[in-house]
């Protein structure tokens, strides 16, 4: 019988660093065999437990997810950035981790999907940076098979650093005994998280319910942290050495240092004097922390507003409407007539509007919710959207924006006009416009989302990751773009 093939890492060109020249910080990647195993609950519980001990905990999320980071930020009290070897880039991830190691007592990284799922995967990140994996296994319906799943996660990839395993949703002492005694001695059994309805985070079609919608979220997090107190995870894990990226590397990845050079090359931050109005509330909340940090680095003044609760749109030069759940708050959005009128007036003033996913739906003529109820939206993009019962699109992708193909300073020079990002939605849209361009999925190279330009509006289902192309982002947020 042939032996099972072991998986090798696709990232063979790991940075070569001299041991002892980096920054040491305890760190873990919290991963699982599959989605729904309890990664977010365990990561949040660990973050809140160690925060309650007076430690500074920095948490990252593998992949492009928006909702889990809201829970993790509430647990840790710190901003949660994405770590994705493609979306953020290898060098970008390295810089984020190096900076966190300098400032933190503990680094926690919540994985995405199953440990080996995706390109790149959580396992890729673990191996690339030598960060040990803590496996979270939902063992409520398991006994000795728990050991087999642990063995597979630890051994499927030869060089994967592996810390140990915690059993989730396990209550009885007999069950704990069956699980722990089945494990080979080489694996650390950290204990269990019980099946506890008081710490179960509610879900909806795009994932977990947002942290700001849960009135008792801090009670839940403290209760989850109390369970960590009964495990072997009360002590800090072993330290990992994190290194600064090689700024002389030929890699095309972008780091904060690269961004600083880009936005300060004229000794003046290019977005100084630009007022960017960002819609941020329960209906529109899907924003990468890195996007906000980039705009701030560039000198922009960020003004937050709520399409649900504010009666008027603040004065600004550019309007940025991110994704979210407009379908859940459609009636409240429609009822805020004065705010709608202000957005329409903003559009008529010919100032730029950038809209992503749910933000794009808000600009359409009509939105139909999950129950089939129709709501008139802003009417600034001709078309309609309707919620579907099943997922309609998901995946990392990139797009080449033809608006920015020429360097304005040199007509013969082609600029880098590629932006990376992600999409994840349950709606389908029928937009009565010729698309400006179309995204390409990574790594499959399948055709992805359409991008639309209509007058001063640039909109797509795609969520842009601004640091993936600093110069292009500065062009997107150039307040003179349509004047």
N, C-alpha and C positions, 0 to 999 in steps of 0.2 A: 504494500500500500504506500503510495507516495505521501511524503510529509507535506504539511501545509506550507505554502509559500509565506515567507516573512516579508513585511512591507519595508521598503527603504525610503528614506527621506528624499523628496525631490530637490531639497536645498543642499547642494553639496559644497557650495562655496561659502562656508561659514567664515565669519571674520576671524583672522588670526590675531590673537592678543597675548600679551605677556602676563602670565599669572602674577597677581600682586599689584598690577597697575590699575585695576578697576576699583569699583565701590561695592562693598559687600552689604547685602540686605537679605533677610529671610524672605522666601518667596515660595508660592505654590500656584500651580494651575489646577483649578477644580474642574474635572471632566467627568464624563459618564458614558455608558454604552450607547445611549440614545436620548433624544429629547424627552422631556417629561419625567426625568429621573429624580429631579430635585436639586439641580446644580445651583439655580438662583437662590433657593432657600438656604442651602448649606453655605454658599459664598457670603450671602447677606448675614447669616447667623455668625459666621467666623469674623466678619468685619465688625459687626456690632459688639461681639464679645471682647475682642482685643481693643476696640475703641473704648469700651467701658473700663478697661484696665489702664487707661491713660495713654495708649499707644496711638501714633498716627498711622492709619492704614490707608494705603492707596490701592484702589481697585480698578482693574481694567476689564474690558469685555472683548473677547475674541469675536471678530466679525462685525457686521454693520448694524446690529440690533440697536433700537432706540429705547425700548421699554424696560428691559432688564437694567440698563444703567440708571434709570430713575430710581428703582428699588435699591440698587447698590449705592447710589449717592446718598440716599436717605439713611442707609445703614452705616456708612463710613463717615458721612459729613464732608466728603471731598468730591470734587468733580471726577467723573468717570469717562476716560477716553477709550477709543477703540484701539485694539491691537490686531492688525490683520496684515500678514506679510505681503499681500497684493494691494489692498486698498490703501493702507498707510505706507507700505513699502518696508523693506528690511531695515534700511538705514533709519527711517522714521520711527519704527518700533524700537530700534536700539536706543535712539536718543530719548524717547519717552521713558523707557525703563531705566536708563542711566540717571536721568533727572529724578525719577521717583526714588531710586535707591539712595540718592543724596539726601532726600528730605523725609524718608519714611522709616518706620520701625518694622513694617511688614508690607509686602506686596502680594495681593491676591489677584488672580486672573480667572475670570469665569470663562470656560470654554464655550464652544458653539456646537449644537447638535451632538452627535456621538464623537468620541475622541478622534477617530480617524476619518471622519466625514468631511467632505469639502476639499477644495483646492484653492488655497492652502487650508490645512486642518489645524485643530488644536495641538495634535501630536507634532506637526511641523514646527509650530512655535516653541513647544516644549524642548524639542531636540535642538533647534537652532540656537536657543539661549541657555540650554542646560538647566531648565527650570523643572523641578520634580512635579509629577502629576499626583494629585489626590483624586482617587476614583470614587465617585458617588454611585452606588448601585442600589436601585429600588429592589429591596429583598423581601417585600411583603408576601410574595408567593414563591419564595425560593428556600431551599435548604442547601445541600451540598453543591448544587449548581452554581451557587454564589462563588465558590472557589474556582470553578472552571471559567466563569466570566472574568474574574480578577486575573487569573493566569493569562487569559487571552489578551486583556488590555495591557498587561505588563510586558508580555513577551512577543506580541505580534510584530513589533518593530525592534530590532536588535539593540539599538543605542538609545532607546527611550528612557529618560530618567524617571523613576517611579518611586513615589514616597510611601504609598499604602492605600488603604481602602476604608471607607466608612459606609455602613449599611443604613439605608434610609427606609422609613416607614416600618420599623420593627419595634414591637412592644414587649413581648414576653421574654423572661430570662431563658427559657428553654430554647426559644428561637435564636437568641443571641449565642447560646452555647453551640447549637448546630452550625451556625455560620462560622464562628471563630475557630472551632476545632477542625473544620474542614479545610481551612487555609494551610498551605505549605508554610513552614516556619520562616521562609525568606521574605514573606509579605507581612507588613505591619497592619494589624487590625486596630483601627483607631476607635472603634465602638459603633454606636448607632445613634440615629435620630429617630425619635418615636413617630408613629402616626398620630399627629396632633392637629385636629381641625382648626385650632385657634391660630396656627402659624401657616396654614395653607393659603397661598396667594390666589385670589380669584382670577379667572381667565376669560377672554373673549376672542373674537375672530382673529385679531392680529397678535395675540399673545396675552401676557399678563395685563391686568388692569393697572393703569398708571398710578404711581405712588401718591400723587396729589389728590386722587379720587378716593383714597382709602383713609377714612377719618381716624382709624385706630392703627395705622401702620407702625407707629413707634412702639405701641404695646405688643404688636405681633413680632417685631424685630427683637425686642427685649426678651420675649418669651422664647423665641428661637435661640437666642444667645444663651439662655439659661440651660438649654439642652447641650450646648457645646461644653458647658462647665462639667458635664458628666462623661466627657470623652477624653481621648488622648491628645486632643488638639488644643488644649489649654496652653501648652508650651509653644514657643515660637519654633517654626521649622528651621532646618539648616539654612545657613546663609548661602546665597548665590552671588557670584561676582559679576557685576554688570559693567560694561565698558562703554566709553564714549565712541560714537561712530567715527570712522576715518573720513575726515572731510576732504581728503585728497582722492577718495575713491572715484572710480569711473562710473559708479552706479548712478542711474537716473532718478533714484529716490530723492525725495525732498525732506529736509529736516527743518526744525525751527531756526537753526543757524543759517541755513540756506535762505529761509524766508526773511530773516532779519537782513541779510545782504540784499535781497531783492527789493524789500520795501524801504530800505534806508540808503539806497545807492545814490540818491540825490541829496543826502543829508536832511531829508524831510520825509516823513511818512506820507505816502501818496493819498491816503484817504482822510487825512486831517482836514477838517472843515466839511466832511460829508456826514450827514445825519441819516442813519439807516434805521427805519422803523421796522421792527420785527414783531409779527403777531405771535403771541405766546400765551396759550391758555390750554384748557382741557381739550379743546377742539383742534388746536394747532400746536403741537409740542415736540414733534420729531425733528430735533436739531442736533447735529453732532457737536459735542463740546469743542472739538478742534476747529469747527467752522467759526464759532463765536470767538475763540482765542485768536484765530487768524485775523478776523476783522478788527479786533481790538489792537493786535500787533501793528496793523496797517494804519492805525490812528483814527479809525472811524468812531463817531459818537453813536452808540447803540441805544435806541429808545424802544422799550417794550410796551406793547399794547395788547388789549384783549378784545377780540371780535365778539365775545360773549357779553362782557360786562362794561366796557367803556362806551360812552355815548358818542364820542368823537375820535377820529383818527388824529394823532399828534402831527405837528408839522415835521416834515422831513424831506429828504432829497430822493430817497429810494425806499421802496416797500418790498420787504422780504416776507413771503407767506410760506412757511414750511408745511410738511405733511402732518397728519394727525387723524382725528376721528370726526370730521365734519358731519358724517352721516348720523352720529349719535346725538349731535347738538343742532341738527338742521333747523328745528323750529325756533330755538333760541337765537340762532344766527339770523333767520328771516325776520324775527320780531325786532331786532336791533336796527331799525330803519335808519336812524341818523348816522350810525356807523357805516352802513351800506352806502348811503349817499356820499359820505366823505371819501370812501374808497373809489367810488365812481368819479368823483370830482378829481381825485388824485390822478386817476388814469387819464382823464381829459386834459390834465395839465402837461401831459407828455413826459412825465418823470418815469424812470425805469421801475418796472415791477418784476421781481423774480419769484416764481411760484413752483413748488415741488409737490407732487402727488396730491394729498388732500387740499393743499393750497390751490392747486390747479382746478380741482373740482369746485371750490368756492367761487372761482371766476366764471364758471360756465353758466348757461341759461337755466339749467335744471339739474337737480340731484334726486334720485329715487332711493329711498332707504331699504333696509332688509325686509320691511313689512309691505313694500310696494307703495308707500306714500310718497307723493311727489312734492318737491319744494323748489320754488324759484330761487335761484342764486343771484350772483351779481350781474350776469349778462354781459360780461366784458370779453369773454371768449365764446364764439358761436358753437354751441354743442350741448350735449346732455350726457350724464353719467348715471349708471345704476349699480347698486350693490348686488353682488352675486353670492350664492350660498357656498361656493367653493373658491379657493385661492385661484386668482387669474394670472398672477405673475410673481416671480421671486427670482432674485439672483444678483450677483455682482456684475457690473457692466461698465463699459467706457463709451465715450462719445467724442466725435470730432466735430467741433462747432464751426461751421463754415463762415460765421459772422466775423471770426477773428483769425482768418488764414493769413492775412498780410500784416507785417510789422509796419505800423503807421510811420515809423521813422525811416523805414527802408523798404520801398515797394518791391525790391527784388529778393527780399529775405522772407522765408516762410517761418512763421512763429509756431511754437508748440501749442496747438489748440485742442489738446485732448484732456478731458476731465474724467476722473474715475468716480464711481458711485455705486448705487444699489437701488433695487426696487422691490416692493413687497406690498401687494394690495389685493383686495377682494372686489374691487369695482371694475367695470369696463366703461370706457368713454367713447362716444361717437362725436368727434370734433370736426366741424365743417371747415377745415383749413388744410391747405397743402402743408405737410410737415416740413420743417426746416431741415431735419436730418433724423437719423435713427441710431439708437445705441446698439452696441454689440456686447453680448454676454461673455463673461470670463468664467472658465477657460474654454467653453464649448464653441465660441464664436457664432452662436445663433443670433439672429436678428432680435432686437429687444424693443425698447420703448421709443415712441416718437417724441421729438422735441418740436415745439411750436413757437413761432414768433408771430405776434399779432400787434401791429403798431409798436408800442413801447413795452409790451409784455413778452417775457421769455418764460415758457412753462413746459413741464414734462412730468411724467410719473416718476422719473429718476430723481433720487436724492443725491445731490452733488456733494462730493467730499472736497471742499475748497483747497486744503493744503496740497492736494495732488497736483495742482497746477497754479502756483501763486500768481504768475503774470496774467493768466487767463481770468482768474477770480478778480483781480484788480480791474480788468477790463469790464467784467460783468457789473461791477459796482462803481463804475465811472459815472458820476451823476450827470455828466455832460453827454452821455452816449446818444441820447435821442434829441438833444437840443440843436 
